[in-house]
Amino acid sequence: MDHEPTISRDQSRTATKGRLGGLGRDALVASICGGVVALMVGASYAAVPFYNWFCRATGFNGTTQVATSAPASGPIARKISVRFDSNVAAGLPWKFEPEQSEIEVNIGQVVTVFYTVTNQAARTTAGQAAYNVAPLTVGSYFQKINCFCFTEQTMAPGEKREMPVVFYVDPSIVDDHENDRLSTITLSYTFYPVRDPVVKPLAASEDDKRKGNL
């Protein structure tokens, strides 16, 4: 009679170990992949504050700088035009516009301008502004002493508010010969809706609105 081939116990054990080893390797690879994904996600969150810090420090991507006082050298004779742009993102029922669309200033001159914002909704709403300047290469020279940007604004129904911006163009821009022909800078703001606003007191009275004028 013909005999069917048989598998020894040693061969069976070897095959079983091979299958288990394969499963172990698969689990190890899956764990490594999961760890890499988690690391990448964590890095992406960490990159956001780092990017914001980098932009503020260098003026990259048209991010303006923050100053605490007027420039030590004072204004110079060279003039430059500054245009003001305003935008409101979808979902925020606000009217937002500059009081002046363009002004001419001396480089190094401290200037105060106002934007006005009106909540056109019948409910309290909140927004927060982001900003930049164009051309992007002048971000490191545009110094803001006072600004409403990156501060959450909560508006009562129908409320209208004036928001000051105090700034100057750093005189050191004249040493940057790439900007020798620069004649106009555009300061642009965009208000975005805040979904879960922090409860804060409403704005001061009308008489106090222009106290930010330096």
Accessible surface in RSA format (square Angstrom, percent):
REM  Atomic radii and reference values for relative SASA: ProtOr
REM  Chains: A
REM  Algorithm: Lee & Richards
REM  Probe-radius: 1.40
REM  Slices: 20
REM RES _ NUM      All-atoms   Total-Side   Main-Chain    Non-polar    All polar
REM                ABS   REL    ABS   REL    ABS   REL    ABS   REL    ABS   REL
RES MET A   1   216.71 112.2 148.22  98.1  68.49 163.1 120.21 102.2  96.51 127.9
RES ASP A   2   148.36 103.9 119.24 118.7  29.13  68.9  39.31  92.5 109.06 108.8
RES HIS A   3   167.70  91.7 137.85  95.8  29.85  76.4  94.82  97.7  72.88  84.8
RES GLU A   4   150.39  86.3 135.85 102.8  14.54  34.6  51.99 100.6  98.40  80.3
RES PRO A   5   131.99  96.2 102.71  93.6  29.28 106.4 114.61  94.6  17.38 108.0
RES THR A   6   126.73  90.1  97.80  99.1  28.93  68.9  69.40  93.2  57.33  86.7
RES ILE A   7   133.70  76.1 105.12  78.3  28.58  68.9 105.23  75.8  28.47  77.3
RES SER A   8    58.00  49.0  45.09  60.2  12.91  29.7  51.57 109.8   6.43   9.0
RES ARG A   9   193.79  81.4 186.97  95.3   6.83  16.3  63.39  86.6 130.40  79.0
RES ASP A  10    99.01  69.4  95.89  95.4   3.12   7.4  30.50  71.8  68.51  68.3
RES GLN A  11   107.94  60.4 100.17  73.2   7.77  18.5  36.45  77.6  71.50  54.2
RES SER A  12    56.23  47.5  51.70  69.0   4.53  10.4  21.71  46.2  34.53  48.4
RES ARG A  13   146.11  61.3 142.82  72.8   3.29   7.8  49.13  67.2  96.98  58.8
RES THR A  14    93.88  66.8  89.37  90.6   4.52  10.8  66.40  89.2  27.49  41.6
RES ALA A  15    51.36  47.2  37.79  58.3  13.56  30.9  49.10  69.1   2.25   6.0
RES THR A  16    52.81  37.6  52.81  53.5   0.00   0.0  40.95  55.0  11.85  17.9
RES LYS A  17   148.01  72.2 140.15  86.0   7.86  18.7  85.05  76.6  62.96  67.1
RES GLY A  18    44.44  54.8   0.00   N/A  44.44  54.8  38.04 104.4   6.40  14.3
RES ARG A  19   153.64  64.5 142.74  72.8  10.90  25.9  75.59 103.3  78.05  47.3
RES LEU A  20   109.66  61.1 102.43  73.3   7.23  18.2 102.77  72.2   6.89  18.5
RES GLY A  21    29.23  36.0   0.00   N/A  29.23  36.0  27.44  75.3   1.79   4.0
RES GLY A  22    18.69  23.1   0.00   N/A  18.69  23.1  18.47  50.7   0.22   0.5
RES LEU A  23   116.03  64.6 110.82  79.3   5.22  13.1 111.00  78.0   5.03  13.5
RES GLY A  24    39.94  49.3   0.00   N/A  39.94  49.3  34.88  95.7   5.05  11.3
RES ARG A  25   155.39  65.2 152.84  77.9   2.55   6.1  68.58  93.7  86.81  52.6
RES ASP A  26    93.71  65.6  87.06  86.7   6.65  15.7  28.04  66.0  65.68  65.5
RES ALA A  27    59.54  54.7  50.65  78.2   8.89  20.2  58.21  82.0   1.33   3.5
RES LEU A  28   110.20  61.4 106.22  76.0   3.98  10.0 109.83  77.1   0.37   1.0
RES VAL A  29    87.38  57.5  87.00  78.8   0.38   0.9  87.38  75.9   0.00   0.0
RES ALA A  30    64.38  59.2  49.71  76.7  14.67  33.4  56.29  79.3   8.08  21.4
RES SER A  31    75.85  64.1  56.57  75.5  19.28  44.4  37.12  79.1  38.73  54.3
RES ILE A  32   101.86  58.0  93.77  69.9   8.08  19.5 100.95  72.7   0.90   2.5
RES CYS A  33    69.35  52.5  65.89  73.5   3.45   8.1  25.86  65.5  43.48  46.9
RES GLY A  34    40.65  50.1   0.00   N/A  40.65  50.1  34.59  94.9   6.05  13.6
RES GLY A  35    41.60  51.3   0.00   N/A  41.60  51.3  34.72  95.3   6.87  15.4
RES VAL A  36    75.56  49.7  73.85  66.9   1.70   4.1  74.91  65.1   0.65   1.8
RES VAL A  37    89.98  59.2  89.56  81.1   0.42   1.0  89.98  78.2   0.00   0.0
RES ALA A  38    65.55  60.3  50.92  78.6  14.63  33.3  57.62  81.1   7.93  21.0
RES LEU A  39   132.96  74.0 126.69  90.6   6.27  15.8 132.45  93.0   0.51   1.4
RES MET A  40   126.62  65.6 117.84  78.0   8.78  20.9 103.46  88.0  23.16  30.7
RES VAL A  41    74.82  49.2  73.10  66.2   1.72   4.2  74.82  65.0   0.00   0.0
RES GLY A  42    38.73  47.8   0.00   N/A  38.73  47.8  33.39  91.6   5.34  12.0
RES ALA A  43    57.58  52.9  45.66  70.5  11.92  27.1  52.61  74.1   4.98  13.2
RES SER A  44    61.93  52.3  50.20  67.0  11.74  27.0  47.91 102.0  14.02  19.6
RES TYR A  45   158.71  74.1 152.61  86.8   6.10  15.9 104.67  78.7  54.04  66.6
RES ALA A  46    62.64  57.6  50.36  77.7  12.29  27.9  57.74  81.3   4.91  13.0
RES ALA A  47    51.30  47.2  45.92  70.9   5.38  12.2  50.69  71.4   0.61   1.6
RES VAL A  48    90.67  59.7  87.36  79.1   3.30   8.0  90.55  78.7   0.12   0.3
RES PRO A  49    81.80  59.6  73.49  67.0   8.31  30.2  77.13  63.7   4.67  29.0
RES PHE A  50   127.60  63.8 122.13  75.6   5.47  14.2 127.13  77.1   0.47   1.4
RES TYR A  51    99.14  46.3  98.37  56.0   0.77   2.0  86.81  65.2  12.32  15.2
RES ASN A  52    76.28  52.6  74.17  71.7   2.10   5.1  16.73  40.3  59.54  57.6
RES TRP A  53   150.91  60.6 147.16  71.2   3.75   8.8 124.58  66.4  26.33  42.7
RES PHE A  54    76.69  38.4  76.69  47.5   0.00   0.0  76.69  46.5   0.00   0.0
RES CYS A  55     7.09   5.4   7.09   7.9   0.00   0.0   4.20  10.6   2.89   3.1
RES ARG A  56    99.73  41.9  94.53  48.2   5.20  12.4  42.30  57.8  57.43  34.8
RES ALA A  57    59.90  55.1  23.54  36.3  36.35  82.7  34.20  48.2  25.70  68.1
RES THR A  58    64.17  45.6  43.27  43.9  20.90  49.8  49.39  66.3  14.78  22.3
RES GLY A  59     3.97   4.9   0.00   N/A   3.97   4.9   0.65   1.8   3.32   7.4
RES PHE A  60   106.39  53.2  98.17  60.8   8.22  21.4 106.39  64.5   0.00   0.0
RES ASN A  61    72.13  49.7  64.96  62.8   7.16  17.2   3.06   7.4  69.06  66.8
RES GLY A  62     0.00   0.0   0.00   N/A   0.00   0.0   0.00   0.0   0.00   0.0
RES THR A  63    20.18  14.4  20.18  20.5   0.00   0.0   8.67  11.6  11.51  17.4
RES THR A  64     0.25   0.2   0.00   0.0   0.25   0.6   0.00   0.0   0.25   0.4
RES GLN A  65    25.86  14.5  24.60  18.0   1.26   3.0   7.94  16.9  17.92  13.6
RES VAL A  66   105.19  69.2  76.14  68.9  29.05  70.0  76.14  66.2  29.05  78.8
RES ALA A  67    13.68  12.6   5.57   8.6   8.10  18.4  11.06  15.6   2.62   6.9
RES THR A  68   132.91  94.5 101.85 103.3  31.06  74.0  79.18 106.3  53.73  81.2
RES SER A  69    69.46  58.7  61.46  82.0   8.00  18.4  40.85  87.0  28.60  40.1
RES ALA A  70    56.11  51.6  40.04  61.8  16.06  36.5  40.04  56.4  16.06  42.5
RES PRO A  71    21.39  15.6   7.31   6.7  14.07  51.2  13.52  11.2   7.87  48.9
RES ALA A  72   118.58 109.0  69.42 107.1  49.16 111.8  81.24 114.4  37.34  98.9
RES SER A  73    87.18  73.7  47.14  62.9  40.05  92.2  53.94 114.9  33.24  46.6
RES GLY A  74    18.83  23.2   0.00   N/A  18.83  23.2  18.83  51.7   0.00   0.0
RES PRO A  75    85.94  62.6  64.04  58.4  21.90  79.6  64.16  53.0  21.77 135.3
RES ILE A  76    56.17  32.0  46.70  34.8   9.47  22.8  55.18  39.7   0.99   2.7
RES ALA A  77    94.03  86.5  69.07 106.6  24.96  56.8  76.84 108.2  17.19  45.5
RES ARG A  78    68.76  28.9  55.97  28.5  12.79  30.4  49.76  68.0  19.00  11.5
RES LYS A  79   106.06  51.7  86.76  53.2  19.29  45.9  61.13  55.0  44.93  47.9
RES ILE A  80     3.04   1.7   0.06   0.0   2.98   7.2   3.04   2.2   0.00   0.0
RES SER A  81    20.56  17.4  20.14  26.9   0.42   1.0   0.15   0.3  20.41  28.6
RES VAL A  82     0.00   0.0   0.00   0.0   0.00   0.0   0.00   0.0   0.00   0.0
RES ARG A  83   115.85  48.6 115.85  59.1   0.00   0.0  22.89  31.3  92.96  56.3
RES PHE A  84    13.00   6.5   0.87   0.5  12.13  31.6   1.34   0.8  11.65  33.3
RES ASP A  85    54.11  37.9  51.37  51.1   2.74   6.5  13.73  32.3  40.38  40.3
RES SER A  86    26.64  22.5   8.18  10.9  18.46  42.5   0.00   0.0  26.64  37.3
RES ASN A  87    60.14  41.5  53.32  51.5   6.82  16.4  21.87  52.6  38.27  37.0
RES VAL A  88    50.44  33.2  19.07  17.3  31.37  75.6  19.26  16.7  31.18  84.6
RES ALA A  89    23.06  21.2  13.02  20.1  10.04  22.8  21.22  29.9   1.84   4.9
RES ALA A  90    98.65  90.7  69.24 106.9  29.41  66.9  81.44 114.7  17.20  45.6
RES GLY A  91    52.91  65.3   0.00   N/A  52.91  65.3  31.38  86.1  21.54  48.2
RES LEU A  92    12.02   6.7   2.31   1.7   9.71  24.4   2.79   2.0   9.23  24.8
RES PRO A  93    42.50  31.0  29.56  26.9  12.94  47.1  42.08  34.7   0.42   2.6
RES TRP A  94    12.71   5.1   0.00   0.0  12.71  29.9   0.00   0.0  12.71  20.6
RES LYS A  95   105.92  51.7 100.20  61.5   5.72  13.6  51.71  46.5  54.22  57.8
RES PHE A  96    14.29   7.1   0.04   0.0  14.25  37.1   0.04   0.0  14.25  40.8
RES GLU A  97    74.50  42.8  74.50  56.4   0.00   0.0  17.27  33.4  57.23  46.7
RES PRO A  98    29.55  21.5  16.31  14.9  13.24  48.1  16.31  13.5  13.24  82.3
RES GLU A  99    77.06  44.2  40.53  30.7  36.53  87.0  28.04  54.2  49.02  40.0
RES GLN A 100    92.30  51.6  84.02  61.4   8.28  19.7  30.45  64.8  61.85  46.9
RES SER A 101    84.42  71.3  74.90 100.0   9.52  21.9  42.27  90.0  42.15  59.1
RES GLU A 102    79.73  45.8  59.22  44.8  20.51  48.8  18.55  35.9  61.17  49.9
RES ILE A 103    27.04  15.4  19.14  14.3   7.90  19.0  27.04  19.5   0.00   0.0
RES GLU A 104   115.97  66.6  86.41  65.4  29.56  70.4  22.02  42.6  93.95  76.7
RES VAL A 105     4.90   3.2   4.23   3.8   0.68   1.6   4.90   4.3   0.00   0.0
RES ASN A 106    32.71  22.6  32.51  31.4   0.20   0.5   2.89   7.0  29.82  28.8
RES ILE A 107     0.05   0.0   0.05   0.0   0.00   0.0   0.05   0.0   0.00   0.0
RES GLY A 108     1.77   2.2   0.00   N/A   1.77   2.2   0.00   0.0   1.77   4.0
RES GLN A 109    67.04  37.5  66.41  48.5   0.63   1.5  14.90  31.7  52.15  39.6
RES VAL A 110    49.87  32.8  26.10  23.6  23.77  57.3  26.10  22.7  23.77  64.5
RES VAL A 111    18.99  12.5  15.14  13.7   3.85   9.3  18.99  16.5   0.00   0.0
RES THR A 112    28.37  20.2   3.81   3.9  24.57  58.5   3.29   4.4  25.08  37.9
RES VAL A 113     6.32   4.2   4.48   4.1   1.83   4.4   6.32   5.5   0.00   0.0
RES PHE A 114    11.64   5.8   7.86   4.9   3.78   9.8   7.86   4.8   3.78  10.8
RES TYR A 115     0.53   0.2   0.51   0.3   0.02   0.1   0.53   0.4   0.00   0.0
RES THR A 116    16.07  11.4  15.63  15.8   0.44   1.0   8.32  11.2   7.75  11.7
RES VAL A 117     0.29   0.2   0.12   0.1   0.18   0.4   0.29   0.3   0.00   0.0
RES THR A 118    32.07  22.8  32.07  32.5   0.00   0.0  24.01  32.2   8.06  12.2
RES ASN A 119     0.16   0.1   0.00   0.0   0.16   0.4   0.00   0.0   0.16   0.2
RES GLN A 120   119.88  67.0  82.49  60.3  37.39  89.0  28.76  61.2  91.11  69.1
RES ALA A 121    13.43  12.3   2.35   3.6  11.08  25.2  10.21  14.4   3.22   8.5
RES ALA A 122   102.99  94.7  68.58 105.8  34.41  78.3  74.41 104.8  28.57  75.7
RES ARG A 123   143.82  60.4 139.61  71.2   4.22  10.0  64.55  88.2  79.27  48.0
RES THR A 124    75.91  54.0  54.16  54.9  21.75  51.8  33.57  45.1  42.35  64.0
RES THR A 125    12.87   9.2   7.36   7.5   5.52  13.2  12.87  17.3   0.00   0.0
RES ALA A 126     3.99   3.7   0.01   0.0   3.98   9.0   0.01   0.0   3.98  10.5
RES GLY A 127     0.00   0.0   0.00   N/A   0.00   0.0   0.00   0.0   0.00   0.0
RES GLN A 128    63.15  35.3  61.72  45.1   1.44   3.4  11.96  25.4  51.20  38.8
RES ALA A 129     1.15   1.1   0.00   0.0   1.15   2.6   0.82   1.2   0.32   0.9
RES ALA A 130    34.55  31.8  33.04  51.0   1.51   3.4  33.66  47.4   0.89   2.4
RES TYR A 131    24.43  11.4   2.98   1.7  21.45  55.8   5.36   4.0  19.08  23.5
RES ASN A 132    52.87  36.5  52.87  51.1   0.00   0.0  12.07  29.0  40.81  39.4
RES VAL A 133     0.40   0.3   0.00   0.0   0.40   1.0   0.40   0.4   0.00   0.0
RES ALA A 134    45.12  41.5  42.86  66.1   2.25   5.1  43.09  60.7   2.03   5.4
RES PRO A 135    56.33  41.1  48.96  44.6   7.37  26.8  55.94  46.2   0.39   2.4
RES LEU A 136    87.39  48.7  80.51  57.6   6.87  17.3  80.67  56.7   6.72  18.1
RES THR A 137    89.35  63.5  71.55  72.5  17.80  42.4  74.36  99.9  14.98  22.7
RES VAL A 138     0.12   0.1   0.04   0.0   0.09   0.2   0.04   0.0   0.09   0.2
RES GLY A 139     0.17   0.2   0.00   N/A   0.17   0.2   0.00   0.0   0.17   0.4
RES SER A 140    44.66  37.7  34.89  46.6   9.76  22.5  22.40  47.7  22.26  31.2
RES TYR A 141    37.41  17.5  37.41  21.3   0.00   0.0  14.35  10.8  23.06  28.4
RES PHE A 142     0.09   0.0   0.02   0.0   0.07   0.2   0.02   0.0   0.07   0.2
RES GLN A 143    24.01  13.4  24.01  17.5   0.00   0.0   0.74   1.6  23.28  17.7
RES LYS A 144     5.33   2.6   4.01   2.5   1.32   3.1   4.01   3.6   1.32   1.4
RES ILE A 145    39.24  22.3  17.60  13.1  21.63  52.1  18.03  13.0  21.21  57.5
RES ASN A 146    57.08  39.4  52.49  50.7   4.59  11.1  13.70  33.0  43.38  41.9
RES CYS A 147    31.26  23.6   7.44   8.3  23.82  56.0   8.54  21.6  22.73  24.5
RES PHE A 148    12.20   6.1   6.43   4.0   5.76  15.0  11.78   7.1   0.42   1.2
RES CYS A 149    17.52  13.3   9.16  10.2   8.36  19.7   0.00   0.0  17.52  18.9
RES PHE A 150    96.40  48.2  75.28  46.6  21.12  55.0  75.28  45.6  21.12  60.5
RES THR A 151    66.94  47.6  63.54  64.4   3.40   8.1  43.69  58.7  23.25  35.1
RES GLU A 152    27.59  15.8  18.56  14.0   9.02  21.5   5.85  11.3  21.74  17.7
RES GLN A 153    19.81  11.1  18.92  13.8   0.90   2.1   0.90   1.9  18.92  14.3
RES THR A 154    18.08  12.9  13.27  13.5   4.82  11.5  13.27  17.8   4.82   7.3
RES MET A 155     0.00   0.0   0.00   0.0   0.00   0.0   0.00   0.0   0.00   0.0
RES ALA A 156    21.76  20.0  21.76  33.6   0.00   0.0  21.76  30.6   0.00   0.0
RES PRO A 157    70.06  51.1  48.54  44.3  21.52  78.2  48.95  40.4  21.11 131.2
RES GLY A 158    52.00  64.1   0.00   N/A  52.00  64.1  30.11  82.6  21.89  49.0
RES GLU A 159    33.97  19.5  25.10  19.0   8.87  21.1  27.65  53.5   6.32   5.2
RES LYS A 160   118.88  58.0 112.15  68.8   6.73  16.0  55.07  49.6  63.81  68.0
RES ARG A 161    24.03  10.1  24.03  12.3   0.00   0.0  12.51  17.1  11.52   7.0
RES GLU A 162    39.43  22.6  33.13  25.1   6.30  15.0   7.62  14.7  31.82  26.0
RES MET A 163     6.48   3.4   5.85   3.9   0.62   1.5   6.32   5.4   0.16   0.2
RES PRO A 164    24.61  17.9  23.91  21.8   0.71   2.6  23.91  19.7   0.71   4.4
RES VAL A 165     0.00   0.0   0.00   0.0   0.00   0.0   0.00   0.0   0.00   0.0
RES VAL A 166     0.00   0.0   0.00   0.0   0.00   0.0   0.00   0.0   0.00   0.0
RES PHE A 167     0.13   0.1   0.13   0.1   0.00   0.0   0.13   0.1   0.00   0.0
RES TYR A 168    14.78   6.9  14.46   8.2   0.33   0.9   0.39   0.3  14.40  17.7
RES VAL A 169     0.70   0.5   0.12   0.1   0.59   1.4   0.12   0.1   0.59   1.6
RES ASP A 170    33.37  23.4  33.37  33.2   0.00   0.0   0.06   0.1  33.31  33.2
RES PRO A 171    15.26  11.1  13.74  12.5   1.51   5.5  14.06  11.6   1.19   7.4
RES SER A 172    51.95  43.9  44.20  59.0   7.75  17.8  40.10  85.4  11.85  16.6
RES ILE A 173     0.37   0.2   0.11   0.1   0.26   0.6   0.11   0.1   0.26   0.7
RES VAL A 174    51.45  33.9  41.39  37.5  10.06  24.2  41.39  36.0  10.06  27.3
RES ASP A 175   108.00  75.7  89.25  88.8  18.75  44.3  30.92  72.8  77.08  76.9
RES ASP A 176    36.76  25.7  29.77  29.6   6.99  16.5  12.86  30.3  23.90  23.8
RES HIS A 177   138.29  75.6 121.23  84.3  17.07  43.7  91.26  94.1  47.03  54.7
RES GLU A 178   156.69  90.0 118.72  89.8  37.97  90.4  53.68 103.8 103.01  84.1
RES ASN A 179     7.93   5.5   6.68   6.5   1.25   3.0   1.25   3.0   6.68   6.5
RES ASP A 180    76.56  53.6  54.46  54.2  22.10  52.3  26.18  61.6  50.38  50.2
RES ARG A 181   232.78  97.7 204.94 104.5  27.84  66.3  84.02 114.8 148.76  90.2
RES LEU A 182    27.89  15.5  13.81   9.9  14.08  35.4  19.79  13.9   8.10  21.8
RES SER A 183    75.62  63.9  68.14  90.9   7.48  17.2  42.91  91.4  32.71  45.8
RES THR A 184    33.92  24.1  26.58  26.9   7.34  17.5  15.64  21.0  18.28  27.6
RES ILE A 185     0.53   0.3   0.37   0.3   0.16   0.4   0.53   0.4   0.00   0.0
RES THR A 186    38.30  27.2  37.78  38.3   0.52   1.2  23.56  31.6  14.74  22.3
RES LEU A 187     0.00   0.0   0.00   0.0   0.00   0.0   0.00   0.0   0.00   0.0
RES SER A 188    21.57  18.2  20.72  27.7   0.85   2.0  10.56  22.5  11.01  15.4
RES TYR A 189     0.43   0.2   0.00   0.0   0.43   1.1   0.43   0.3   0.00   0.0
RES THR A 190    29.98  21.3  29.58  30.0   0.40   1.0  12.55  16.9  17.43  26.3
RES PHE A 191     0.00   0.0   0.00   0.0   0.00   0.0   0.00   0.0   0.00   0.0
RES TYR A 192   108.74  50.8 108.72  61.9   0.02   0.1  71.45  53.7  37.29  46.0
RES PRO A 193    30.84  22.5  14.94  13.6  15.90  57.8  14.94  12.3  15.90  98.8
RES VAL A 194    34.35  22.6  21.86  19.8  12.49  30.1  25.05  21.8   9.29  25.2
RES ARG A 195   178.86  75.1 150.83  76.9  28.03  66.7  71.19  97.3 107.67  65.3
RES ASP A 196   128.40  89.9 107.11 106.6  21.28  50.3  38.03  89.5  90.37  90.1
RES PRO A 197    57.24  41.7  41.18  37.5  16.06  58.4  41.18  34.0  16.06  99.8
RES VAL A 198    91.75  60.4  86.10  77.9   5.65  13.6  91.38  79.4   0.37   1.0
RES VAL A 199   147.94  97.3 122.03 110.5  25.91  62.4 126.79 110.2  21.15  57.4
RES LYS A 200    86.52  42.2  73.13  44.9  13.39  31.9  52.95  47.7  33.57  35.8
RES PRO A 201   130.05  94.8 101.97  93.0  28.07 102.0 114.18  94.3  15.86  98.6
RES LEU A 202    99.78  55.6  78.04  55.8  21.74  54.7  78.55  55.2  21.23  57.1
RES ALA A 203    40.71  37.4  10.11  15.6  30.60  69.6  21.55  30.3  19.16  50.8
RES ALA A 204    63.01  57.9  37.19  57.4  25.83  58.7  48.52  68.3  14.49  38.4
RES SER A 205    67.74  57.2  50.40  67.3  17.33  39.9  54.29 115.6  13.44  18.8
RES GLU A 206   124.17  71.3 108.47  82.1  15.71  37.4  61.11 118.2  63.06  51.5
RES ASP A 207   133.57  93.6 104.97 104.5  28.60  67.6  32.17  75.7 101.40 101.1
RES ASP A 208    48.22  33.8  39.66  39.5   8.56  20.2   4.92  11.6  43.30  43.2
RES LYS A 209    30.47  14.9  17.33  10.6  13.13  31.3  18.54  16.7  11.93  12.7
RES ARG A 210   110.66  46.5 101.24  51.6   9.42  22.4  53.28  72.8  57.38  34.8
RES LYS A 211   155.82  76.0 126.01  77.3  29.81  71.0  89.88  80.9  65.94  70.2
RES GLY A 212    21.57  26.6   0.00   N/A  21.57  26.6  16.91  46.4   4.66  10.4
RES ASN A 213    80.11  55.2  59.24  57.2  20.87  50.3   9.57  23.0  70.54  68.2
RES LEU A 214   133.64  74.4  74.93  53.6  58.71 147.6 108.32  76.1  25.32  68.1
END  Absolute sums over single chains surface
CHAIN  1 A    13319.1      10737.9       2581.2       8008.0       5311.1
END  Absolute sums over all chains
TOTAL         13319.1      10737.9       2581.2       8008.0       5311.1
